[in-house]
Amino acid sequence: MPKGIVMKMLAVYLVYVLVVTSQSFADEFHWLDWRGPDHNRVVSKGHYPVRWDPDSPLWKLDVPGRGYSTPVVWGETIYLTTGADGQDTVLAVDWSGNLLWQTPLGSEVPGRHQNASGSNPSPTTDGSAVFVFFKSGHFAALERDGTVRWQTNLFERFGKDDRFWDFGTSPVLTKDYVVMAQMHDGDSWVAAFDKQTGDVAWKVSRNYQTPRENSQGYTTPVVYSHQGTEALLIWGAEHVTAHHTADGSLIWSCGNFNPDGTAYWPAIASPAICGQVAVVSFGRADRRQPRLHGVKLGGSGDVTETHHLWSRRDAGSFIPTHVAYNDHVYVLGDRGDIHCIDPLTGESLWSGEFPSGRGAFYASPLIAGGHLYVAREAGTFYVIKLQDDGFDLISQIDMNDKIIASPVALLGRLLIRTERSLFCFGEKED
């Protein structure tokens, strides 16, 4: 082969390697929303601490006010929301734990529940802007320097929030829009907004008749692929629905999750997608009423009669969202039971119980470097080793502060937000 052709082929290969390597590094250095880079709370590569001393973090930042949102990360900047000095506030923190800026957006509406705040929804970012929502209805896009790109109040525009507890749904990004869902006792809807201007691109109603309180949803939509096109999966008001992200139109809906008509079952845990199955929790674990369902994805129209794959009455989660990993789904119950299930059958491959302790589990699990991380409300962190044959608890760490936000893992570091602080744990760099 002529030397010139060989050199051209080598140059193309080197460019390819550089692009792939750069993209891989970029993906690992972004935590785009509370679910992470792949929207599933899983980081399969890298090594992460499994034991740490709460008194010896890489760094610790005292966070002003009260907020329970999960941080997001773009590059070397961490973003989170809080209620500081009675204001809905967005913070930016650098990779060393230094506060970069703090932007208030208007008066805070504080949380009603003891484990809630006016800043429950987590931010999301595409690297160009940070998108945030608060219990007050404040909805905004901020530039990376903290200036406000646009801001509006969705409850003033579309009607007050009519739910008993605190707003929990986070904004999600599609290819073209930032999307919010409102599921409550009033007019429920899903809407997409232009990322640059905040203008409404589309808005569709999502209303179902349910027993008392069951229309009130706290889940976050999941972006997924439906037959090669971008779609949203939404769980709430006793229905799983799929929508085209281009215009919000309904693709399919699945109901009949509450044939007994039990009341006071709002949807809080978001669904997890594993392959072509959505795993959905329903029912109050604190009243020994958890339900777990498997729903086949795909189809069109009302698929209620055809897409229920299985149902269980002995497992489920009221608040923590499940994690899908390596063809399994990990379901953390509010009281500390955990099941590794086969999403096609619903059967437990193994199950276990975390040690008893104060409080329930609110934060969603995280899988990083072959380990599963969970946090109890009262501040105890547990790490288990993932394996096929059972529950293997390897550490139990008391953070000495309440934990509601879900942990974040990237580039060998763990970010843990407690009620008062943001911690970073990992190996110290030379």
C-alpha positions as CSV (number, residue, x, y, z in Angstrom):
1,M,0.0,0.0,0.0
2,P,1.4,3.4,-0.9
3,K,2.9,5.3,2.0
4,G,0.7,8.4,1.4
5,I,-2.5,6.3,1.8
6,V,-1.2,4.7,4.9
7,M,-0.4,8.1,6.4
8,K,-3.9,9.3,5.5
9,M,-5.5,6.2,7.1
10,L,-3.4,6.7,10.2
11,A,-4.4,10.4,10.5
12,V,-8.1,9.5,10.1
13,Y,-7.7,6.8,12.8
14,L,-6.0,9.2,15.2
15,V,-8.7,11.8,14.7
16,Y,-11.3,9.1,15.4
17,V,-9.5,8.0,18.6
18,L,-9.3,11.6,19.7
19,V,-13.0,12.3,19.1
20,V,-14.1,9.1,20.8
21,T,-11.8,9.6,23.8
22,S,-12.8,13.2,24.2
23,Q,-16.5,12.3,24.0
24,S,-16.0,9.5,26.5
25,F,-14.2,11.9,28.9
26,A,-17.0,14.5,28.3
27,D,-19.7,12.1,29.0
28,E,-18.0,11.0,32.3
29,F,-17.6,14.6,33.4
30,H,-21.3,15.6,33.1
31,W,-24.2,14.7,35.4
32,L,-27.0,16.3,33.4
33,D,-29.9,15.8,35.7
34,W,-30.7,13.9,38.9
35,R,-30.6,10.6,37.0
36,G,-27.1,11.1,35.6
37,P,-25.4,11.1,32.2
38,D,-27.5,8.2,30.8
39,H,-30.6,9.2,32.8
40,N,-30.5,5.9,34.8
41,R,-28.4,6.7,38.0
42,V,-25.7,4.4,36.8
43,V,-22.0,5.0,36.3
44,S,-20.5,1.7,35.0
45,K,-16.9,2.8,34.7
46,G,-14.4,3.9,37.2
47,H,-13.7,3.3,40.9
48,Y,-15.5,5.1,43.7
49,P,-15.1,5.2,47.5
50,V,-16.9,2.5,49.3
51,R,-15.7,3.6,52.8
52,W,-15.1,7.2,53.9
53,D,-14.7,9.4,56.9
54,P,-17.5,12.0,57.1
55,D,-15.0,14.3,58.9
56,S,-12.4,14.1,56.2
57,P,-13.9,14.9,52.9
58,L,-12.0,16.2,49.9
59,W,-14.1,19.3,50.6
60,K,-17.3,20.4,52.2
61,L,-19.5,23.4,51.5
62,D,-22.1,24.8,53.8
63,V,-25.2,25.4,51.7
64,P,-27.4,28.4,52.6
65,G,-31.0,27.8,53.3
66,R,-32.9,24.6,52.8
67,G,-33.1,22.5,49.7
68,Y,-33.3,18.8,48.9
69,S,-32.6,18.8,45.1
70,T,-29.9,16.6,43.7
71,P,-26.9,18.5,42.3
72,V,-26.0,18.4,38.6
73,V,-22.6,18.8,37.0
74,W,-21.3,20.2,33.7
75,G,-17.5,20.1,33.3
76,E,-16.0,21.4,36.5
77,T,-19.1,23.3,37.7
78,I,-21.7,21.9,40.1
79,Y,-25.2,23.4,40.2
80,L,-27.9,23.1,42.9
81,T,-30.9,24.9,44.2
82,T,-31.9,26.0,47.6
83,G,-34.0,28.5,49.6
84,A,-31.5,31.1,50.7
85,D,-32.8,34.1,52.7
86,G,-36.4,33.3,51.8
87,Q,-35.5,33.3,48.0
88,D,-35.6,30.5,45.5
89,T,-31.9,30.4,44.7
90,V,-29.5,28.7,42.2
91,L,-25.9,28.1,43.3
92,A,-22.8,27.3,41.2
93,V,-19.8,25.6,42.9
94,D,-16.5,24.7,41.3
95,W,-14.8,21.3,41.4
96,S,-12.8,22.3,44.5
97,G,-15.9,23.3,46.5
98,N,-15.7,27.0,46.1
99,L,-18.9,29.0,45.6
100,L,-18.8,30.7,42.2
101,W,-22.2,32.5,42.2
102,Q,-25.6,32.6,43.8
103,T,-28.6,33.9,41.9
104,P,-32.0,34.5,43.6
105,L,-35.2,34.1,41.5
106,G,-38.0,35.3,43.8
107,S,-39.8,34.5,47.0
108,E,-39.6,31.0,48.3
109,V,-42.6,28.9,49.1
110,P,-41.2,26.6,51.8
111,G,-41.9,22.9,52.1
112,R,-44.9,21.6,54.0
113,H,-43.6,18.1,54.9
114,Q,-40.8,17.8,57.4
115,N,-38.6,16.2,54.7
116,A,-39.4,18.6,51.9
117,S,-38.4,22.1,50.8
118,G,-39.4,24.7,48.2
119,S,-36.4,23.3,46.3
120,N,-37.3,19.7,45.8
121,P,-37.1,19.6,42.0
122,S,-33.5,19.1,40.7
123,P,-32.0,21.2,38.0
124,T,-30.9,20.0,34.6
125,T,-28.3,21.3,32.2
126,D,-27.2,21.0,28.6
127,G,-24.0,22.8,29.1
128,S,-25.4,26.0,27.6
129,A,-27.8,26.8,30.4
130,V,-29.1,25.5,33.7
131,F,-32.9,24.9,33.9
132,V,-34.6,25.0,37.3
133,F,-38.1,24.8,38.9
134,F,-39.3,25.5,42.4
135,K,-42.5,24.8,44.5
136,S,-43.4,28.5,44.1
137,G,-43.8,28.0,40.3
138,H,-40.6,29.8,39.4
139,F,-39.2,28.3,36.2
140,A,-36.0,29.7,34.7
141,A,-33.0,29.2,32.5
142,L,-29.7,30.6,33.8
143,E,-26.5,31.1,31.8
144,R,-23.4,29.4,33.1
145,D,-22.3,32.7,34.6
146,G,-25.5,32.9,36.7
147,T,-27.3,35.5,34.7
148,V,-31.0,34.8,34.0
149,R,-31.7,33.9,30.3
150,W,-35.4,33.8,30.9
151,Q,-37.8,33.3,33.8
152,T,-41.6,32.8,34.3
153,N,-44.0,31.4,36.8
154,L,-45.9,28.4,35.6
155,F,-48.6,28.5,38.3
156,E,-49.4,32.1,37.6
157,R,-49.7,31.3,33.8
158,F,-51.5,27.9,33.9
159,G,-53.3,27.8,37.3
160,K,-52.3,27.3,40.9
161,D,-50.7,24.1,42.2
162,D,-53.5,22.0,43.8
163,R,-51.8,19.2,45.7
164,F,-51.6,18.3,49.4
165,W,-47.8,17.9,49.7
166,D,-44.8,19.5,48.0
167,F,-43.9,19.8,44.4
168,G,-41.3,17.1,43.4
169,T,-41.2,16.8,39.6
170,S,-38.0,18.0,38.0
171,P,-37.6,19.5,34.5
172,V,-36.2,17.3,31.8
173,L,-34.4,18.1,28.5
174,T,-35.3,16.7,25.1
175,K,-33.3,17.3,22.0
176,D,-35.2,20.6,21.3
177,Y,-37.0,21.5,24.5
178,V,-37.1,21.7,28.3
179,V,-40.2,19.8,29.5
180,M,-42.3,20.1,32.7
181,A,-45.2,18.0,33.9
182,Q,-47.9,19.1,36.3
183,M,-50.0,16.3,37.8
184,H,-52.4,17.4,40.5
185,D,-56.1,17.8,41.4
186,G,-56.5,20.7,39.0
187,D,-56.0,20.7,35.2
188,S,-53.0,18.4,34.7
189,W,-50.6,18.9,31.7
190,V,-47.3,18.3,30.1
191,A,-45.6,21.2,28.3
192,A,-42.4,21.9,26.4
193,F,-40.6,25.2,26.4
194,D,-38.0,26.7,24.0
195,K,-34.6,26.5,25.7
196,Q,-33.5,29.9,24.4
197,T,-36.6,32.0,25.0
198,G,-38.9,30.0,27.4
199,D,-41.8,30.3,24.9
200,V,-44.3,27.4,25.0
201,A,-43.6,25.1,22.1
202,W,-46.5,22.8,23.0
203,K,-48.8,22.0,25.9
204,V,-51.1,19.0,26.2
205,S,-53.6,18.0,28.9
206,R,-53.2,14.9,30.9
207,N,-56.3,14.3,33.1
208,Y,-57.7,11.1,34.5
209,Q,-60.4,10.4,37.1
210,T,-58.9,8.7,40.2
211,P,-59.6,8.1,43.9
212,R,-58.8,10.9,46.3
213,E,-55.1,12.1,46.1
214,N,-54.1,9.6,43.4
215,S,-54.2,12.3,40.7
216,Q,-51.3,14.1,42.5
217,G,-48.0,13.1,40.9
218,Y,-44.5,13.8,42.0
219,T,-42.6,11.8,39.4
220,T,-40.3,13.0,36.7
221,P,-40.8,12.1,33.0
222,V,-38.2,9.7,31.4
223,V,-36.8,10.5,27.9
224,Y,-36.5,7.3,25.9
225,S,-36.6,6.0,22.3
226,H,-39.9,4.8,20.8
227,Q,-39.4,3.0,17.5
228,G,-36.3,5.2,16.8
229,T,-37.9,8.5,17.8
230,E,-37.5,10.5,21.0
231,A,-40.4,10.1,23.4
232,L,-41.4,10.8,27.0
233,L,-42.6,8.2,29.5
234,I,-44.8,9.6,32.3
235,W,-46.2,7.9,35.3
236,G,-49.0,9.4,37.4
237,A,-52.7,9.5,38.0
238,E,-52.7,5.7,37.8
239,H,-51.6,5.8,34.2
240,V,-48.3,5.3,32.3
241,T,-48.3,7.3,29.1
242,A,-45.9,7.8,26.2
243,H,-45.7,11.1,24.3
244,H,-43.9,12.3,21.2
245,T,-41.4,15.0,22.3
246,A,-41.9,16.9,19.0
247,D,-45.5,17.9,19.8
248,G,-46.6,16.1,23.0
249,S,-49.1,13.9,21.2
250,L,-50.0,10.7,23.0
251,I,-48.5,7.5,21.6
252,W,-50.0,5.0,24.1
253,S,-51.5,4.8,27.6
254,C,-51.7,2.0,30.1
255,G,-54.1,2.1,33.1
256,N,-55.6,-0.4,35.6
257,F,-52.9,-0.1,38.3
258,N,-55.4,0.2,41.1
259,P,-58.3,-2.2,40.5
260,D,-59.4,-2.0,44.1
261,G,-59.8,1.7,44.0
262,T,-57.6,2.4,47.0
263,A,-57.3,6.2,47.8
264,Y,-54.3,8.2,48.9
265,W,-51.8,6.6,46.6
266,P,-50.0,9.5,44.8
267,A,-47.3,8.5,42.3
268,I,-43.9,9.5,43.7
269,A,-41.2,7.0,42.6
270,S,-40.4,7.6,38.9
271,P,-40.4,4.6,36.5
272,A,-37.3,2.8,35.5
273,I,-36.8,1.5,31.9
274,C,-34.9,-1.8,31.4
275,G,-34.8,-2.9,27.8
276,Q,-38.4,-2.8,26.6
277,V,-40.0,-2.9,30.1
278,A,-41.0,-0.1,32.4
279,V,-41.0,-1.0,36.1
280,V,-43.5,1.0,38.0
281,S,-44.1,1.3,41.8
282,F,-47.5,2.2,43.3
283,G,-48.9,2.1,46.8
284,R,-47.8,3.3,50.2
285,A,-45.0,1.2,51.7
286,D,-45.5,2.8,55.1
287,R,-48.9,1.1,55.2
288,R,-47.6,-2.2,54.0
289,Q,-49.3,-1.7,50.6
290,P,-46.5,-1.6,48.1
291,R,-47.2,-2.7,44.5
292,L,-44.7,-3.3,41.7
293,H,-45.7,-3.6,38.0
294,G,-44.0,-4.5,34.8
295,V,-45.3,-2.7,31.7
296,K,-44.3,-3.6,28.1
297,L,-43.2,-0.6,26.1
298,G,-44.5,0.1,22.6
299,G,-47.8,-0.1,20.8
300,S,-50.3,2.7,20.3
301,G,-53.6,3.8,21.8
302,D,-54.9,2.2,24.9
303,V,-52.7,-0.8,25.7
304,T,-54.1,-1.5,29.2
305,E,-55.4,-5.0,28.2
306,T,-52.2,-6.1,26.5
307,H,-49.1,-4.5,28.1
308,H,-49.3,-5.5,31.8
309,L,-46.6,-8.1,32.0
310,W,-46.7,-8.8,35.8
311,S,-47.6,-7.4,39.2
312,R,-46.4,-8.0,42.7
313,R,-47.9,-7.1,46.1
314,D,-44.8,-7.9,48.2
315,A,-42.3,-5.4,46.9
316,G,-42.2,-1.8,45.7
317,S,-41.2,1.7,46.6
318,F,-43.3,4.7,47.5
319,I,-40.5,7.3,47.2
320,P,-37.1,6.1,45.9
321,T,-36.8,5.5,42.2
322,H,-35.5,2.2,40.9
323,V,-32.2,1.6,39.1
324,A,-31.9,-0.5,36.0
325,Y,-28.5,-2.1,35.4
326,N,-27.2,-5.1,33.4
327,D,-30.7,-6.4,32.6
328,H,-31.7,-6.2,36.3
329,V,-33.8,-3.6,38.2
330,Y,-32.9,-2.8,41.8
331,V,-35.9,-1.8,43.9
332,L,-35.3,0.0,47.2
333,G,-38.3,-0.1,49.6
334,D,-38.9,2.9,51.9
335,R,-38.3,0.8,55.0
336,G,-35.0,-0.7,53.8
337,D,-35.9,-3.9,51.9
338,I,-34.2,-4.3,48.5
339,H,-34.9,-6.6,45.6
340,C,-32.9,-7.3,42.5
341,I,-35.6,-8.3,40.0
342,D,-35.9,-9.7,36.5
343,P,-37.9,-7.0,34.6
344,L,-39.4,-9.5,32.2
345,T,-40.9,-11.7,35.0
346,G,-40.9,-9.5,38.1
347,E,-39.2,-12.3,40.0
348,S,-36.6,-11.5,42.6
349,L,-33.1,-12.8,41.7
350,W,-32.2,-11.9,45.3
351,S,-33.5,-9.7,48.1
352,G,-32.1,-8.3,51.4
353,E,-32.7,-5.9,54.3
354,F,-30.6,-3.0,55.3
355,P,-29.8,-2.8,59.1
356,S,-32.6,-1.2,61.1
357,G,-32.2,2.5,61.9
358,R,-33.9,5.8,62.3
359,G,-36.1,7.1,59.4
360,A,-37.1,5.8,56.0
361,F,-35.3,6.0,52.6
362,Y,-36.0,9.0,50.5
363,A,-33.0,9.3,48.2
364,S,-32.9,7.2,45.1
365,P,-30.1,4.5,44.8
366,L,-27.0,5.0,42.8
367,I,-24.9,2.4,41.1
368,A,-21.2,3.3,40.5
369,G,-18.2,1.1,39.9
370,G,-20.0,-2.1,40.6
371,H,-21.5,-1.0,44.0
372,L,-24.9,0.2,45.0
373,Y,-25.2,3.3,47.3
374,V,-28.2,4.1,49.3
375,A,-28.9,6.7,52.0
376,R,-31.4,6.6,54.9
377,E,-33.3,9.8,55.8
378,A,-31.5,10.1,59.2
379,G,-28.1,10.3,57.5
380,T,-26.8,6.7,57.3
381,F,-25.1,5.7,54.0
382,Y,-24.9,2.0,53.0
383,V,-22.8,0.5,50.2
384,I,-23.4,-3.0,48.9
385,K,-21.4,-4.9,46.4
386,L,-23.3,-5.9,43.3
387,Q,-23.2,-9.7,42.7
388,D,-25.5,-12.3,41.2
389,D,-26.0,-14.4,44.3
390,G,-27.2,-12.1,47.0
391,F,-27.0,-9.1,49.3
392,D,-23.4,-8.2,50.4
393,L,-23.3,-5.1,52.7
394,I,-19.7,-3.8,52.8
395,S,-20.0,-0.5,54.6
396,Q,-22.3,1.6,56.8
397,I,-21.4,5.3,57.3
398,D,-23.2,7.9,59.5
399,M,-23.1,11.3,57.8
400,N,-24.5,13.0,61.0
401,D,-27.1,15.0,59.0
402,K,-30.4,14.4,57.2
403,I,-30.2,13.1,53.6
404,I,-33.0,13.5,51.1
405,A,-31.1,14.3,47.9
406,S,-29.7,11.5,45.8
407,P,-25.9,11.0,45.6
408,V,-23.9,11.8,42.5
409,A,-20.8,9.9,41.2
410,L,-18.3,11.0,38.5
411,L,-14.6,10.8,37.9
412,G,-14.0,8.8,41.0
413,R,-15.8,11.3,43.3
414,L,-19.0,11.0,45.3
415,L,-21.1,14.2,45.8
416,I,-23.4,13.8,48.8
417,R,-25.8,16.6,49.7
418,T,-27.1,16.6,53.2
419,E,-29.6,19.0,54.7
420,R,-26.9,21.6,55.5
421,S,-23.9,20.8,53.4
422,L,-22.5,19.5,50.1
423,F,-19.7,16.9,50.5
424,C,-17.2,15.6,48.1
425,F,-15.4,12.3,48.8
426,G,-12.7,10.5,46.8
427,E,-9.0,10.0,46.6
428,K,-6.8,13.1,47.2
429,E,-4.9,14.2,44.1
430,D,-1.1,14.7,44.3
